[in-house]
Amino acid sequence: MLLDGTTCSLGGNNTYNCSMIKNGLAREFIVYVPESYFSQNLAVPLLFSLHGFTSYAKWNIQYTGFRSLADENGFIVIYPQGSLWKTLPSEKTGFSSEGNTHWNVGWTTELDERSTSDDIGFIDDLIEWSSDNYNVNTNRVYSTGMSNGGFMSYHLACNLGSKIAAIASVTGSMSPKTFSECTPDHPTPVMQIHGLDDYVVPYLGYEALCEPMDDVINFWVNYNRCNSSPASQIITDLNGDEYGGIHKVYENGENNVSVEFYLLDEMGHEWPRVNAPSDYGSYDIDAPSLIWEFLSKYDINGLIN
């Protein structure tokens, strides 16, 4: 039975368009259920895939590439929709601001005034809704996202850690508020994929908006008590552009968790895909495959034996 105030309609191909009311605000999300789910009686993992700032869940479905992986590996994917930024007058912000879709992760005071959404509570409600309506393994709930969705995945690890087993971020970071107030509930596996040519969320950080990537990685390495010196491997140039990157793995954390960092030489603010449409950059790695391979190794208690 659906929770009060939540409705879903079939959108085709095992995809459901859903909405609920949260604190008087209408919230939407899309659910993808693999065909294999209906023919077996097994508790399955749940993956949240979070879009970026100004983006939409329906776009996130298309570019992330998780549906085929869900079919192959038998997990459910939820694509939540961020709420609209509150519009403030130009004399307060310095420019005219239309409402933009976003995740509330805490940035500057002026930006915080534009967001009234309880996104931690929203995701928490979706976990409860999922476990009520599907046979979900609540020890294997994961979050990933691009840009603002990556910020939100870190925000969930810091503020809803009792229910989030592991996270992965692509072109995201931690806001100063998330970084300074982070209180994880358990050793948390973290993967970060980033590009040196990302000028939206710069590798070196940007004022009061995002922490430098090295500081973010070091935070989780230290919190998880991983090896301080990573095992490093050069990323092979697969697409012939003469550029690659480096893959760092910080191993042997508590509960056998690890932190992994893919730093790509030529990538900007993008979601890398291999064998994707021509307008997608590969940058020598396939983000969805790497993310699922990483996340699926863990549950809420660490490495799955």
N, C-alpha and C positions, 0 to 999 in steps of 0.2 A: 504493500500500500504506500502511496506517495505521502510525504510529509504535508502538513497543512500548508496551503498557499503555494505549492509547487505543482506545476503542470508540464507535461512533455508531449510532443507530437513527433511522429515518425517523419524523418527527413529523407529517408531512402538509404539503402546500403548499410543497414544496421546503425544509422546515425539518428540521434534524437535531439530535437531542439527544445530546450527546457527553460523555465523561468520560475523564480521564487521572489518573495518579498522579504527583504532584510532591513530592519529598522526603518520601515516605511519606504524603502527604496527598491524599485524593481530591479532584480538582478537576473542575468541570463547566462546560460552555459550550454555547451553542446557535448553530447556523450557519444562516444564510438565504442560499440561492443562487438568484438570479433565473433564470427560465426561459430567458432569452436566452443565458445562459452555455453551455447545453448545445448550442446550434445554431451556435456560432461558435468559432473557434480564435484567441482574442485573450487576451492577458494583461490581467486586470481589476484595478481598485483593491480594496483591503480596508479596511473601516471597523470599528473596535472601538467598541461602544456600551456604556458602563459604568454600571451602576445606582448608586443612592445608598446611604447607610448604612442598614442594616436592611432593604434592599429585595432584589429578586430579578431575575434575568435575564429570566424569563418576564413580569414586569410591565414591565420596560424595553422589551421588544418592543412591548407594547401602546401605551404612552404616547408613545414617541419618534416614531413615524411614519416610520421609515426604510425599511420593506419596499416601500412603493409607489415611493419614490424609487429604491431598488435596481432595481426592475423597469423603471423608466423610463430609468435611466442605466447599468445593467449593472455594478453593483459587488456584491461579497459583503459581508455584515455578520456579524460575530461578536459575540454577547452573552455575555461571560464571567460566571461566577457568583463573587462574593466568598466568602471563607471565613468561618467563625464566629469571632467574638471569643472569646478565652479568658476563662472566668469566674473572677473573683477574689473573695476573701472581702470582706464589707462592711467589716471593720475595716481593710482595706488601702486600699479605694477611697472609703470614706465612705458607700457605698450598695451594695445588693445588685445585682450585674450578671449578667444572663443573657447567654449568647453571642448576639452580633448579627452579621449579615452585614456585611462591610466590605472596604475596600481599605487596605492597610498603607502609609500615606504619612508616618508619623512625626509624632506630636503631642507631648504631654507624656510624661514618663518613666512615669507611672502608666498612661497609655493604651498606650504602646509595650509594656508588659509583657503586655498582653492580646492582642497580635498576634504570631504566630510565622510568618505566611505570607510567602513570597517571591513577591510579586505581580509584581515586575519580571521575575523568572525565568519566571513563569507566562505572562505576555504574550509574552515572548521565545520560549518554547516553542510558543505558538500561532501565532506568525508562521512559525516553521520548519515546523510541522505543516501550515499552510495552503499554503505554497509547495511542500511535498511532495505534497499531495493535490489541489491545484487550480492552475490556470494563473494565478497571482497576480503582478501587477506589484509587485515588492518595493520599487520606488522610490516607490510610491504607497500607503503604509500610513498610515492616519490613526487618531486616537483622539478620542472625544468622550465626555462623560458629564455626569450631573446630580449636583450636590452632592458627595458623597464620590467619585463617578465623575469629576467635574470636577477635584477635587484629584488624583486618580490620573492623569488625562490630563496635567496639569502635571508630575507626578512622572515620567511616562514621557518627556516632552520633555527633562527634566533628566538622566535616568539611562539612557535607552535611545534617545537622540537619533539614533544612527547608523542606526536602523531606522524612526523615526517622522518622517514628512514634515511634518505639521502637526497642530494640535490645536484643539479648541473645547470650552469649558466653559460649562455653564449652572448658575448658582447655586453654583458651586464657587469655590475660591480656591487659594492655595498655603499649605501648612503652614509654620510657621517653619523646620522642618528642611529641607523642600524648597527654600524660599526662600534660606536661608543656604548650602546646599551645592550649589546648582544649577550644573551644568557642561554646558550644551548642546553638542551636537556640530557644529551648523551653524546658520545663520540660520533661525529657526523661525517660520512664520506662526502667529499666535495669535488666536483669537476668544473674547471673553467676553460672555455675556449675563447680566445681573444686574438685580435689582429693589431700589429704595430701601426697600421695605417688607419686605425679607428679614431676619427676626430670628433665623434659624437660622444662616446664614452672613452676618453683617452687612456692609454696604457698607464701614463704617469699620473692620472687623476686630474680633477678639475675643480678648483676652489671648493665651494661648499656643496657640490653636487655629487661627487663620486670619489671614493678613496683610490689611491694608486693600486694597481693590480698586485704588485709585490707585497704590499701591506696586507691586502685581503688574503692572499695565499698564505703568508706567514702567520696570520691570525689563526687560520684553521689548522695549519701544521702544528703550531704551538698548543692550541686547545686540544687537539686530538693526540698530542704527544707522538707525532710521527717522527721519522728520521729527519733531522734538520738538513742533511745533504741528500738531494734527490738522485735517483737513477735517471739519467738523461739520455735521450735518443734523438738523433736528427730525423726530421720528417722528410721522407724521400719526395723529390719532385716528380709527381705523377702526371702533371698536365703539360710539362715541357716549357714552363715559363721561367725556368732557371731559378725559381725561388722555392723555399720550403718553410721550415720553421723548426721548433724544438718542442719535444714532449718531455715534461718533467713529472716523475712519479715519486711522491713522498710516502714511503711505506711504513709498516710496522707500528701503526698507531694503536691506541687502546681498542680492544675488541677487534683487532686486525683490520681497522679501517685505513683508508689511504686518501691522499689528496693528489689530484692529477691536474696538470696545467698544460694546455696546448697553446703555444704562442706562435702565430703565423706571420711571416715576414711581410707579405703583401696584402693581407686581408684588411678591409675596412670594417664598416658597420654592417656586417652581413651574416647570413646563416649558411655555412659551407655544406655543399652537397656533392656527391659523386653520382654520375649517371642520372643527373637531374635535367630538367629543361635547360635550353641554351642560355637563358637569362639568369641562371644561378651560377655563382662562382664555386668551384670545387676547392681550390686552395689546398689540394692534396689530401683532404680528409673528408669523411662523411659524418657530419654531426649526429644525425639521428641514430646511426648504427653504433657509434662510439658511446653515445650517451646511454643507450639501453644496455649495451654490454657492461658498462660501468655500474649503473644503478642496480641492475638485476643481480649483482653479486652480493647485495647486502639486504638485510632486514633491519628492524629497529634495534636489534641486539648486536649488529655488526656483520662481519663476514659470514655468509651462509655456508655451513659445512656440508 
